[in-house]
């Protein structure tokens, strides 16, 4: 890893690649960035690299990009089985992920979280709890702050919290967090990993380099997580909403317990939904395993207000509440959102599907959904899955969807954007989709106020 004076080729030109280039520059290396996308699609990355004075290429990966490279670093979105990478490895050039690169230069104990759903809420909660205990902490990884950027914080924080995706873990070899948790595993990213078994195997890599003195935290209620191998010498803690685990925290009625001892209450977790109880239990188990001040942990827990785009309260009018759950990008997260409400739901769903079985939710939709508004590429599949289960309308865009949903809702109802799909058919990302929802809710409510004022 002695990078000074050496060429290091970075594959990919997103936010993470730019951060890796900046880190390598700081180490005295000579980064070069290559991306297969067109120059037009990479305008933001090219501008950032131009500002750094880093050379790059667009529109394909040339042999010259890898010639004389001492190391190749992969951005999370880059498959490790690209044909050109096989030739790079045959030439004896090391290939590693950005996660591994940044890990080598991280000087803080790492608390890492992976799982299909709940990573962002759990890591944001961990950051809140650690800060409430009076410690400096940085949150990075599969979010707006790349790990390579976080390791350049000076002085280093007392703790580094990482949200870790399967894309980041599939090339991980030496990455060794002090505390590591797998929240859950449901089918996702199967186009990349091939099967649920393959996907779960990649998630389990978060534990593979742990050793004596490290702690693995698993969801006792998730069979995939329970079956993941943990190296000998690693202490295992668990959390559960069903039963008392051998070592960890569990929910007993309204009490959160360690063994038979109550240590908190369900009501201390100020978030809607059973899935957020799971997220809260995971974070609390990690804090307990890490030996943090428990009274301060609970103070931080009670002050936590959730995360943007995760069942986020947006507005209320005439007894109707509007919620933004744009982060719902698969069937499992849509289920979790619907189960969070005991009131009639007017649901806005749809986008680019991930191949999940919407039919699994027929009974839940029949019980909870007053009306369904569908939009996006997978609207036909959603309509087919819920035909005859709930009244359904089609919307061409978010403005129409919000209007249809708001007009269908009456006092006591919830208007919920929980797409159950990716956003890329209509939006840059789920954040863009959530902001668009909020804006159209704001406009709809403003129009209603103006109409009421005129009458």
C-alpha positions as CSV (number, residue, x, y, z in Angstrom):
1,X,0.0,0.0,0.0
2,X,3.0,2.3,-0.3
3,X,1.4,4.6,-2.9
4,X,3.7,7.6,-3.1
5,X,4.9,8.3,-6.6
6,X,2.9,5.4,-8.1
7,X,0.1,5.3,-10.6
8,X,-3.1,4.0,-9.2
9,X,-6.0,3.4,-11.6
10,X,-9.5,4.0,-10.2
11,X,-12.4,2.3,-12.1
12,X,-15.6,4.4,-12.0
13,X,-16.1,8.2,-11.8
14,X,-18.8,8.7,-9.2
15,X,-18.6,10.5,-5.8
16,X,-16.6,7.6,-4.3
17,X,-14.0,7.5,-7.1
18,X,-13.4,11.3,-6.7
19,X,-12.9,10.8,-2.9
20,X,-10.5,7.9,-3.6
21,X,-8.6,10.1,-6.0
22,X,-8.3,12.9,-3.5
23,X,-7.1,10.4,-0.8
24,X,-4.5,9.0,-3.2
25,X,-3.3,12.5,-4.1
26,X,-2.9,13.3,-0.4
27,X,-0.7,10.1,-0.1
28,X,1.5,11.3,-3.0
29,X,0.2,8.8,-5.6
30,X,-0.8,9.5,-9.2
31,X,-4.4,8.6,-9.6
32,X,-5.9,8.0,-13.0
33,X,-9.7,7.4,-13.4
34,X,-11.4,5.4,-16.1
35,X,-15.2,5.0,-16.7
36,X,-17.2,3.3,-19.5
37,X,-19.9,5.9,-19.5
38,X,-20.0,8.8,-21.9
39,X,-18.4,12.2,-21.1
40,X,-21.9,13.7,-21.1
41,X,-23.1,11.3,-18.4
42,X,-20.0,12.0,-16.3
43,X,-20.1,15.8,-16.2
44,X,-20.1,16.1,-12.4
45,X,-17.2,13.6,-12.0
46,X,-15.2,15.2,-14.8
47,X,-15.6,18.6,-13.2
48,X,-14.4,17.4,-9.8
49,X,-11.4,15.6,-11.3
50,X,-10.5,18.6,-13.4
51,X,-10.4,20.7,-10.2
52,X,-8.1,18.2,-8.6
53,X,-5.9,17.9,-11.7
54,X,-6.5,14.2,-12.0
55,X,-6.3,12.6,-15.5
56,X,-9.2,10.4,-16.7
57,X,-10.8,8.8,-19.6
58,X,-14.5,8.2,-20.5
59,X,-16.4,6.0,-22.9
60,X,-14.5,2.8,-22.2
61,X,-11.6,1.1,-20.4
62,X,-8.5,1.2,-22.5
63,X,-5.4,-1.0,-21.9
64,X,-3.4,2.3,-21.5
65,X,-5.5,3.2,-18.4
66,X,-4.0,0.2,-16.6
67,X,-0.5,0.2,-18.1
68,X,2.2,0.8,-15.4
69,X,-0.4,0.9,-12.6
70,X,0.8,-0.3,-9.3
71,X,-2.8,-0.8,-8.0
72,X,-6.3,-0.8,-9.3
73,X,-9.2,0.5,-7.1
74,X,-12.8,-0.4,-7.9
75,X,-15.7,1.9,-7.1
76,X,-18.7,0.2,-5.5
77,X,-20.8,0.1,-8.7
78,X,-18.1,-1.6,-10.7
79,X,-18.5,-5.4,-11.1
80,X,-15.2,-7.2,-10.0
81,X,-15.5,-9.6,-12.9
82,X,-15.1,-7.1,-15.7
83,X,-13.1,-8.8,-18.5
84,X,-10.3,-6.2,-18.5
85,X,-9.8,-6.8,-14.7
86,X,-8.9,-10.5,-15.4
87,X,-6.1,-9.3,-17.6
88,X,-5.0,-6.8,-14.9
89,X,-4.8,-9.6,-12.3
90,X,-3.0,-11.9,-14.7
91,X,-0.4,-9.1,-15.1
92,X,0.2,-9.2,-11.3
93,X,-1.5,-5.9,-10.5
94,X,-3.4,-5.8,-7.3
95,X,-7.2,-5.1,-7.5
96,X,-9.0,-3.9,-4.4
97,X,-12.2,-2.1,-3.5
98,X,-12.4,1.5,-2.4
99,X,-13.6,0.1,1.0
100,X,-10.3,-1.8,1.3
101,X,-8.3,1.2,0.2
102,X,-9.9,3.5,2.8
103,X,-9.8,0.9,5.5
104,X,-6.0,0.8,5.2
105,X,-5.8,4.4,6.2
106,X,-8.6,4.4,8.9
107,X,-7.3,5.1,12.4
108,X,-10.6,4.9,14.2
109,X,-12.5,1.9,15.6
110,X,-15.0,0.9,12.9
111,X,-18.7,0.1,13.6
112,X,-20.1,-1.3,10.4
113,X,-23.7,-2.2,9.4
114,X,-25.0,-4.1,6.4
115,X,-28.3,-5.7,5.4
116,X,-30.9,-5.3,2.7
117,X,-33.1,-2.8,4.6
118,X,-32.5,-0.5,7.5
119,X,-28.8,0.3,7.1
120,X,-29.2,4.1,6.8
121,X,-31.6,4.4,9.7
122,X,-29.5,2.2,11.9
123,X,-26.2,3.9,11.1
124,X,-27.7,7.4,11.5
125,X,-29.1,6.2,14.9
126,X,-25.6,4.9,15.9
127,X,-24.1,8.2,15.0
128,X,-26.7,9.9,17.2
129,X,-26.1,7.5,20.1
130,X,-22.4,7.7,20.0
131,X,-22.5,11.5,19.9
132,X,-24.9,11.5,22.8
133,X,-22.3,9.6,24.8
134,X,-19.9,12.5,24.2
135,X,-17.7,10.9,21.6
136,X,-16.6,12.3,18.2
137,X,-18.0,10.2,15.4
138,X,-18.1,10.3,11.6
139,X,-20.7,8.4,9.5
140,X,-19.6,7.3,6.0
141,X,-19.7,4.5,3.4
142,X,-22.8,3.8,1.3
143,X,-24.2,7.3,1.8
144,X,-23.2,10.9,0.9
145,X,-19.8,10.6,2.6
146,X,-17.4,8.1,1.0
147,X,-15.1,6.2,3.3
148,X,-12.1,7.6,1.5
149,X,-13.3,11.1,2.4
150,X,-13.9,10.2,6.0
151,X,-10.5,8.8,6.6
152,X,-9.0,12.2,5.8
153,X,-10.7,13.9,8.7
154,X,-8.1,15.4,11.0
155,X,-7.9,14.6,13.8
156,X,-9.5,11.2,13.3
157,X,-12.8,10.7,15.1
158,X,-13.0,8.5,18.1
159,X,-15.4,6.2,16.2
160,X,-16.1,5.6,12.5
161,X,-19.7,4.3,11.7
162,X,-20.0,2.7,8.2
163,X,-23.0,1.9,6.2
164,X,-21.8,-1.0,4.0
165,X,-23.5,-2.3,0.8
166,X,-23.1,-5.7,-0.9
167,X,-21.3,-4.0,-3.8
168,X,-18.7,-2.7,-1.3
169,X,-18.3,-6.1,0.4
170,X,-18.0,-8.4,-2.6
171,X,-14.3,-7.4,-3.1
172,X,-13.5,-7.1,0.6
173,X,-10.7,-9.2,1.9
174,X,-8.9,-7.5,4.8
175,X,-11.7,-5.1,5.9
176,X,-12.0,-5.7,9.7
177,X,-14.6,-3.7,11.7
178,X,-14.6,-3.8,15.5
179,X,-18.4,-4.1,15.7
180,X,-20.2,-5.5,12.6
181,X,-23.9,-6.1,12.2
182,X,-26.1,-7.8,9.6
183,X,-29.6,-6.5,9.9
184,X,-31.5,-8.8,7.5
185,X,-31.3,-10.4,4.1
186,X,-34.1,-10.4,1.6
187,X,-33.8,-10.8,-2.2
188,X,-32.1,-7.7,-3.7
189,X,-29.4,-6.9,-6.3
190,X,-29.9,-10.4,-7.7
191,X,-28.8,-9.2,-11.2
192,X,-25.4,-8.6,-9.7
193,X,-25.1,-11.5,-7.2
194,X,-27.0,-14.2,-9.1
195,X,-29.1,-15.7,-6.2
196,X,-30.2,-15.0,-2.7
197,X,-27.5,-17.5,-1.6
198,X,-24.9,-15.5,-3.4
199,X,-26.2,-12.2,-2.1
200,X,-26.2,-13.5,1.5
201,X,-22.7,-14.8,1.1
202,X,-21.5,-11.4,0.1
203,X,-23.3,-9.8,3.1
204,X,-21.5,-12.3,5.4
205,X,-18.1,-11.0,4.2
206,X,-18.6,-8.2,6.8
207,X,-17.5,-10.8,9.4
208,X,-14.8,-12.6,7.5
209,X,-11.7,-10.7,8.7
210,X,-12.8,-10.2,12.3
211,X,-10.8,-11.8,15.0
212,X,-10.3,-11.8,18.7
213,X,-11.5,-8.6,20.4
214,X,-14.1,-8.0,17.6
215,X,-17.9,-8.5,18.0
216,X,-20.4,-9.8,15.4
217,X,-24.0,-8.7,15.8
218,X,-26.7,-10.8,14.0
219,X,-30.5,-10.7,13.7
220,X,-31.7,-13.8,15.5
221,X,-35.0,-13.5,13.6
222,X,-33.4,-13.7,10.2
223,X,-32.3,-17.2,9.0
224,X,-29.8,-15.9,6.5
225,X,-28.1,-13.8,9.1
226,X,-28.0,-16.5,11.7
227,X,-26.4,-19.0,9.2
228,X,-23.5,-16.7,8.3
229,X,-20.2,-18.0,9.5
230,X,-18.4,-16.0,12.1
231,X,-14.6,-16.7,12.6
232,X,-13.4,-18.4,15.7
233,X,-12.6,-16.0,18.6
234,X,-15.2,-13.4,17.5
235,X,-17.8,-12.7,20.2
236,X,-21.4,-13.0,18.9
237,X,-24.3,-10.8,20.1
238,X,-27.8,-11.1,18.8
239,X,-31.1,-9.1,18.8
240,X,-34.6,-10.4,18.4
241,X,-38.3,-9.4,18.5
242,X,-39.4,-12.9,19.2
243,X,-37.3,-14.6,21.9
244,X,-34.4,-14.1,24.3
245,X,-31.1,-14.6,22.5
246,X,-28.1,-16.2,24.2
247,X,-26.3,-12.9,24.3
248,X,-27.9,-9.6,23.4
249,X,-31.2,-7.7,23.5
250,X,-34.8,-8.6,22.7
251,X,-38.3,-7.3,22.8
252,X,-40.6,-8.7,25.5
253,X,-43.9,-6.9,25.2
254,X,-43.1,-3.2,25.6
255,X,-39.8,-3.9,27.3
256,X,-36.4,-4.2,25.7
257,X,-34.5,-6.7,27.7
258,X,-31.0,-8.1,28.2
259,X,-31.8,-11.6,29.3
260,X,-34.6,-11.2,31.9
261,X,-33.6,-7.6,32.8
262,X,-35.5,-4.7,31.3
263,X,-33.0,-2.1,29.9
264,X,-35.4,0.2,27.9
265,X,-38.9,0.4,26.5
266,X,-40.3,0.0,23.0
267,X,-41.7,3.5,23.4
268,X,-38.1,4.8,23.8
269,X,-37.7,4.2,20.0
270,X,-39.4,7.3,18.5
271,X,-40.0,5.8,15.1
272,X,-43.0,4.1,13.4
273,X,-43.0,0.5,12.4
274,X,-41.9,-3.0,13.4
275,X,-38.9,-2.7,11.1
276,X,-37.7,0.4,13.1
277,X,-37.9,-1.7,16.3
278,X,-35.5,-4.0,14.5
279,X,-33.2,-1.1,13.6
280,X,-33.4,0.2,17.1
281,X,-32.6,-3.1,18.7
282,X,-29.7,-3.6,16.3
283,X,-28.2,-0.2,17.3
284,X,-28.8,-0.7,21.0
285,X,-27.2,-4.1,20.9
286,X,-24.1,-2.6,19.2
287,X,-24.0,0.1,21.9
288,X,-24.4,-2.4,24.7
289,X,-21.8,-4.7,23.2
290,X,-19.4,-1.8,22.8
291,X,-19.7,-0.8,26.5
292,X,-21.1,2.7,25.9
293,X,-22.7,4.7,28.8
294,X,-26.2,3.3,28.8
295,X,-28.0,6.3,30.3
296,X,-26.6,8.5,27.7
297,X,-27.4,6.0,25.0
298,X,-31.1,6.1,26.0
299,X,-31.0,9.9,26.1
300,X,-29.8,9.8,22.5
301,X,-32.3,7.3,21.5
302,X,-35.3,9.3,22.7
303,X,-34.0,12.4,20.9
304,X,-33.6,10.6,17.5
305,X,-36.0,11.9,14.8
306,X,-35.5,9.5,12.0
307,X,-34.0,9.8,8.5
308,X,-35.1,11.7,5.4
309,X,-37.1,9.6,2.9
310,X,-37.7,6.8,5.5
311,X,-41.4,7.1,6.5
312,X,-40.7,10.8,6.8
313,X,-43.6,13.0,7.9
314,X,-44.2,15.6,5.2
315,X,-47.4,17.5,6.0
316,X,-50.9,17.2,7.4
317,X,-54.2,18.7,6.3
318,X,-57.7,18.2,7.5
319,X,-56.8,15.0,9.4
320,X,-54.8,13.5,6.5
321,X,-51.1,12.8,7.0
322,X,-48.6,12.7,4.2
323,X,-45.5,10.5,4.5
324,X,-42.4,10.2,2.2
325,X,-40.9,6.7,2.1
326,X,-39.0,7.0,-1.2
327,X,-36.2,4.8,0.2
328,X,-38.7,1.9,-0.2
329,X,-37.0,0.3,-3.3
330,X,-38.1,-3.3,-2.9
331,X,-41.1,-5.4,-1.9
332,X,-39.8,-6.1,1.7
333,X,-39.5,-2.3,2.4
334,X,-43.0,-1.7,1.1
335,X,-44.3,-4.4,3.4
336,X,-42.5,-2.7,6.3
337,X,-44.0,0.7,5.5
338,X,-47.6,-0.6,5.2
339,X,-47.2,-2.5,8.5
340,X,-46.2,0.7,10.2
341,X,-49.8,2.2,10.0
342,X,-53.0,1.1,11.7
343,X,-55.0,3.7,9.6
344,X,-56.3,3.5,6.0
345,X,-53.5,4.1,3.5
346,X,-53.7,5.8,0.1
347,X,-50.5,4.3,-1.4
348,X,-48.4,5.7,-4.2
349,X,-46.2,2.9,-5.6
350,X,-44.1,2.0,-8.7
351,X,-40.9,2.7,-10.5
352,X,-38.3,0.4,-11.8
353,X,-38.9,-3.0,-10.3
354,X,-36.3,-5.4,-9.0
355,X,-38.0,-8.6,-9.8
356,X,-39.7,-9.1,-6.4
357,X,-43.0,-10.8,-6.0
358,X,-45.6,-8.1,-5.3
359,X,-48.2,-10.9,-4.9
360,X,-46.7,-11.6,-1.5
361,X,-48.4,-8.4,-0.3
362,X,-52.0,-9.1,-1.6
363,X,-53.4,-9.8,1.9
364,X,-51.6,-6.8,3.4
365,X,-52.8,-4.5,0.7
366,X,-56.3,-5.7,1.1
367,X,-56.2,-5.0,4.8
368,X,-54.4,-1.6,4.8
369,X,-54.7,0.1,1.4
370,X,-57.8,2.2,0.7
371,X,-56.6,3.1,-2.8
372,X,-53.5,2.4,-4.8
373,X,-51.9,4.9,-7.3
374,X,-49.3,3.4,-9.6
375,X,-46.7,5.0,-11.7
376,X,-43.5,4.1,-13.5
377,X,-42.1,1.1,-15.5
378,X,-43.5,-1.5,-13.1
379,X,-47.0,-0.1,-12.9
380,X,-48.4,-2.9,-15.1
381,X,-46.9,-5.6,-12.8
382,X,-48.2,-3.9,-9.7
383,X,-51.7,-3.6,-11.2
384,X,-51.6,-7.3,-12.1
385,X,-50.5,-8.3,-8.6
386,X,-53.2,-6.3,-6.9
387,X,-56.1,-6.6,-9.3
388,X,-59.4,-6.8,-7.4
389,X,-57.6,-6.2,-4.1
390,X,-57.9,-2.4,-3.9
391,X,-59.2,0.4,-6.1
392,X,-56.4,1.5,-8.4
393,X,-55.5,4.5,-10.6
394,X,-52.6,5.2,-12.9
395,X,-50.5,8.4,-12.8
396,X,-48.2,9.7,-15.5
397,X,-46.0,11.6,-13.0
398,X,-45.7,12.6,-9.4
399,X,-47.8,15.6,-9.7
400,X,-50.8,13.5,-10.9
401,X,-50.1,10.8,-8.3
402,X,-50.2,13.3,-5.4
403,X,-53.3,14.8,-6.7
404,X,-55.1,11.5,-7.1
405,X,-54.0,10.3,-3.7
406,X,-54.8,13.5,-1.9
407,X,-58.3,13.7,-3.4
408,X,-59.0,10.0,-2.4
409,X,-57.9,10.5,1.2
410,X,-60.3,11.6,4.0
411,X,-59.8,12.5,7.6
412,X,-57.9,9.8,9.5
413,X,-56.2,8.5,6.3
414,X,-52.5,8.4,5.4
415,X,-51.1,9.3,2.0
416,X,-47.9,7.3,1.6
417,X,-45.3,7.3,-1.0
418,X,-43.7,3.9,-0.7
419,X,-42.7,2.8,-4.2
420,X,-41.4,-0.7,-3.6
421,X,-39.2,0.0,-6.7
422,X,-36.0,1.7,-7.7
423,X,-36.3,5.3,-8.9
424,X,-34.1,5.2,-12.0
425,X,-36.9,5.1,-14.6
426,X,-38.0,8.6,-13.7
427,X,-35.5,10.1,-11.3
428,X,-31.7,10.4,-10.6
429,X,-32.1,8.5,-7.3
430,X,-34.6,7.9,-4.5
431,X,-33.7,11.2,-2.9
432,X,-34.7,13.0,-6.0
433,X,-38.0,11.1,-6.0
434,X,-38.7,11.9,-2.4
435,X,-38.0,15.6,-2.9
436,X,-40.3,15.7,-5.9
437,X,-43.0,14.1,-3.7
438,X,-42.6,16.6,-1.0
439,X,-42.7,19.5,-3.5
440,X,-45.9,18.3,-5.1
441,X,-47.5,17.8,-1.7
442,X,-46.5,21.3,-0.8
443,X,-48.0,22.6,-4.0
444,X,-51.2,20.7,-3.6
445,X,-51.7,21.9,-0.1
446,X,-50.9,25.5,-1.1
447,X,-53.5,25.3,-3.9
448,X,-56.0,24.0,-1.4
449,X,-55.4,26.9,1.0
450,X,-55.6,29.4,-1.9
451,X,-58.9,27.9,-3.0
452,X,-60.3,28.0,0.5
453,X,-59.3,31.7,0.9
454,X,-61.1,32.6,-2.3
455,X,-64.3,30.9,-1.2
